[in-house]
């Protein structure tokens, strides 16, 4: 992983603090559905997966959280919704 200081120097960014602010302000937050009783079917499903499959899902979730432009093969806005997105794995 590239250090903040190396990235800042390479891209003429003012400071690491600004870089950190920029990253955190652009990150999305992924929220899993919870039933009225508090269960999370998504988390239950993820817990049931093999390590290999769980690692791939974690990779795609980090991609969606961290990057502004996501390929449509991984991320798509659901038609007819205000702010509901589908993450495709």
Order of alpha helices (4+ residues) and beta strands (2+ residues): alpha-alpha-alpha-alpha-beta-beta
